[in-house]
Amino acid sequence: MLQYLVRRLALMVPVAFLVSLVVFSLVHLTPVDPATLILGEEHSPQAIAALRHELRLDRPLPEQYITWVTNALHGDLGRSVRTNQPVVQAITERLPATLELGIAALAWSILLAIPLGTIAALKRGSPIDVLATGFTVAGVSVPNFFIGILLILVLSVNFRLFPPGGYTSLADSIPDNLHRLVLPAITLGTVTTAINTRFTRSSMLEVLRQDYIRTARAKGASWRQVIVGHALKNALIPVVTVVGIQIGQILEGALVTETIFSWPGVGKLAIDSIFGRDYPIIQGIVLTLAFSFMLANLAVDLAYAWLNPRISYA
Amino acid sequence: MKRLAVGIVGVLFLSACASGGTTSTGTAPKSGGTLKMAIESELRTLDPVKSSQRVERQVYYNMYESLVTIDASLKIKPGLATSWQYTDPTTLQFTLRQGVKFHDGTPFNGDAVKFNIERALTTPSSPRKSELASVQSVEVKDASTVVFHLKKPDAALLAQLVDRAGMMLSPAAIAKGGADFGLNPLGAGTGPFQFVEWKRDDHLTLKKNPNYWVSGRPYLDQIIYRPITDSNAALAALRTGDIDVASTNAIADKDIASVKSDSSLVYKDTAGVGFGGFEVNSGSGVFADKAKRQAVAQALDRPQILQNVFFGVHVLSHGPIPPTSWAYDPSERLYGAADVAKAKAMATGFTFTMKTPNTPVSIQEATLIKDQLGKAGITMNIQVEEFGQVLTEAQAHHFDAALVAWSGRIDPDGNIYGWFHTGGGFNDGQYSNPQVDSLLEQARVAADQSTRKSLYGQAQKILVGDAAYIFIQHDPAQEITSSKVHNFSLIADSIDRFAEVWKG
């Protein structure tokens, strides 16, 4: 088990750098360079040349990449070409906001989806099943920017229940922080809630048909015991897989959600950096995302073993 | 699916029932309070020497001060300098305000002026360098007198000094800030508000400068700037009172009508200092033929563009000098109305490509232009690209036409010289006319404003006639505030200054 863990962790480093190489090439393939974007309308040719030189963008690409990798291995991801802020600082100061939003979105998605999916499966064909299925179709089909704008329009502008955007850190005020968290978390979590509900429902239906459920019932176990103790635990295996993948999806959804709600997280930073061709920041974010995605996958694999004792990595 | 559709209609109906706000009245200024302002994008730097974004000036003007400033009619008035005079055409002497201290407690004096101007001139990639190109050296005569020695006369220099090129920052604070100065400029200004903190993508806070040299100002305790890039979100924040002020450009033109009709909000505007329309490449390709450029200028129905693309919020443009400038001549009306027959007589049956930034408004504008020109037998292809790409190709002169506008400068020189002088820094269209060059050079060295006005008038008449650029609109400078915000001064440079503003 320990050996497995070490091997998986060690594999992450080359994968991360492979990802960074691909991203580096892709970003530099796009025709616009940051100096033009930074100077914008003050784009006189002399100013652009001077800025390119200052940012070392006039060096050959392989040299730029090798410099970056060398520094990265020493823990230095460089500085933003737009703001001159150290990349590590730029990401770490925004990470708490994104983590909070991501966890909240995932949490409400799991807390709602698993009971809803289970009930829908148990009461198949009933109005509550129809409602749950309807919700899953709508949740998957409606893009989250639309949900976000709709929530702002109705709950913020008309009913004044929640602020339309912005962020207060937990350290400043916990109630205000939570108040501002509600709408973005709902926006970001809707798609995953819909998917998880569907997965729980179908997986549950499948498990309920299994022999061991009938055996457990025949042995006189209570309905509650059978559902919670036998069925649900087994039904959750595919759901856990999906949730693992969804961590990536949540990070991707954060790009849009953070922009709509002016949420100062990594997603918004990523959007601004891509539009501004802020290479060092883009690289830093991709590296961070690659690691978090791989860690999430690892956590999913470990969770399998816990949910189903027949799976082991010895 | 039907059920879902019904649900959405229901929600839209609910949202249509907008609730009203409150209005407040009061005349006596009230001290205290926090003002929250939405800016249309995040800033890049708080160091004026590095700045290249218009939005950065929103914060600078409340924190830093320049030697000279402007009033609502764009006339130069004293700032950190109480008076100035040209002792000869290349020697400009300033008398400095006494007793002014930077926020870090160090004194503002002649040495600080010399330091700041030299810093702007020696920072290689600084956009300020070209703005101060006429400055040879700065001499500190005594504690209250500095002299600018110029390479050649420069009538536009004072106007350049109003903006970032003339902002005075504490040398001690800059030294202390080091590489991170642009992110954390503690104690660097002399202005009504001082820097507190900047949490990027979240907020930037300024607080009242208790030792401000104008006694009794500012009224506000604090300003919090919030970057809100999504115009719908900015409008929602304004409506719910989450912000008090939205900067020019933060609210989309399509929503201005609803802002105007909301009694809890205040909307005013005036023509801004810039110009919009599109660049045409006079140097090569199809538009090297002047008649074809003129045909395009003649065939355009500008009022239709203003109405349909800009929702009537922008002002019709007749040239690079906006109506708010002292150099504006209202009698100039070349290509005033669309005239298809006249355009066809000039040139017809040719094709060109318009480089169009990939924003919905630009694409809409290009589509309408294409349609209008089509009536005059001119075929326009629309090539949509990212804005940075449009800029790069325009600068390399690889284009026929490009939708690139100019945010404008308060002095007419800043709107004309770089754009239309042969080889100018922003002359993407390679326009070159010796007569225009000579008029612009004369205007640069003429000391007298009425002479300059007449010279710019002549230059404008020629370059607009030549269709060196196809002028369509002047963007507005806007006041968009809650009705709780008082004493707001609307200035054409669209920068919101809060020293005199109070909240009640």
Boltz contact constraints between the chains, C-beta under 6 A:
constraints:
  - contact:
      token1: [A, 31]
      token2: [B, 389]
      max_distance: 6.0
  - contact:
      token1: [A, 32]
      token2: [B, 386]
      max_distance: 6.0
  - contact:
      token1: [A, 32]
      token2: [B, 388]
      max_distance: 6.0
  - contact:
      token1: [A, 32]
      token2: [B, 389]
      max_distance: 6.0
  - contact:
      token1: [A, 36]
      token2: [B, 388]
      max_distance: 6.0
  - contact:
      token1: [A, 36]
      token2: [B, 391]
      max_distance: 6.0
  - contact:
      token1: [A, 36]
      token2: [B, 392]
      max_distance: 6.0
  - contact:
      token1: [A, 37]
      token2: [B, 388]
      max_distance: 6.0
  - contact:
      token1: [A, 38]
      token2: [B, 52]
      max_distance: 6.0
  - contact:
      token1: [A, 39]
      token2: [B, 52]
      max_distance: 6.0
  - contact:
      token1: [A, 40]
      token2: [B, 52]
      max_distance: 6.0
  - contact:
      token1: [A, 41]
      token2: [B, 407]
      max_distance: 6.0
  - contact:
      token1: [A, 42]
      token2: [B, 52]
      max_distance: 6.0
  - contact:
      token1: [A, 42]
      token2: [B, 127]
      max_distance: 6.0
  - contact:
      token1: [A, 43]
      token2: [B, 391]
      max_distance: 6.0
  - contact:
      token1: [A, 43]
      token2: [B, 395]
      max_distance: 6.0
  - contact:
      token1: [A, 44]
      token2: [B, 425]
      max_distance: 6.0
  - contact:
      token1: [A, 47]
      token2: [B, 127]
      max_distance: 6.0
  - contact:
      token1: [A, 50]
      token2: [B, 124]
      max_distance: 6.0
  - contact:
      token1: [A, 50]
      token2: [B, 125]
      max_distance: 6.0
  - contact:
      token1: [A, 51]
      token2: [B, 125]
      max_distance: 6.0
  - contact:
      token1: [A, 54]
      token2: [B, 125]
      max_distance: 6.0
  - contact:
      token1: [A, 82]
      token2: [B, 44]
      max_distance: 6.0
  - contact:
      token1: [A, 83]
      token2: [B, 44]
      max_distance: 6.0
  - contact:
      token1: [A, 84]
      token2: [B, 182]
      max_distance: 6.0
  - contact:
      token1: [A, 85]
      token2: [B, 183]
      max_distance: 6.0
  - contact:
      token1: [A, 138]
      token2: [B, 4]
      max_distance: 6.0
  - contact:
      token1: [A, 149]
      token2: [B, 232]
      max_distance: 6.0
  - contact:
      token1: [A, 152]
      token2: [B, 236]
      max_distance: 6.0
  - contact:
      token1: [A, 153]
      token2: [B, 15]
      max_distance: 6.0
  - contact:
      token1: [A, 154]
      token2: [B, 11]
      max_distance: 6.0
  - contact:
      token1: [A, 154]
      token2: [B, 14]
      max_distance: 6.0
  - contact:
      token1: [A, 154]
      token2: [B, 15]
      max_distance: 6.0
  - contact:
      token1: [A, 156]
      token2: [B, 236]
      max_distance: 6.0
  - contact:
      token1: [A, 156]
      token2: [B, 240]
      max_distance: 6.0
  - contact:
      token1: [A, 157]
      token2: [B, 236]
      max_distance: 6.0
  - contact:
      token1: [A, 157]
      token2: [B, 239]
      max_distance: 6.0
  - contact:
      token1: [A, 158]
      token2: [B, 15]
      max_distance: 6.0
  - contact:
      token1: [A, 163]
      token2: [B, 242]
      max_distance: 6.0
  - contact:
      token1: [A, 164]
      token2: [B, 236]
      max_distance: 6.0
  - contact:
      token1: [A, 164]
      token2: [B, 237]
      max_distance: 6.0
  - contact:
      token1: [A, 164]
      token2: [B, 240]
      max_distance: 6.0
  - contact:
      token1: [A, 165]
      token2: [B, 233]
      max_distance: 6.0
  - contact:
      token1: [A, 167]
      token2: [B, 202]
      max_distance: 6.0
  - contact:
      token1: [A, 260]
      token2: [B, 230]
      max_distance: 6.0
  - contact:
      token1: [A, 262]
      token2: [B, 228]
      max_distance: 6.0
  - contact:
      token1: [A, 264]
      token2: [B, 201]
      max_distance: 6.0
  - contact:
      token1: [A, 264]
      token2: [B, 202]
      max_distance: 6.0
  - contact:
      token1: [A, 268]
      token2: [B, 201]
      max_distance: 6.0
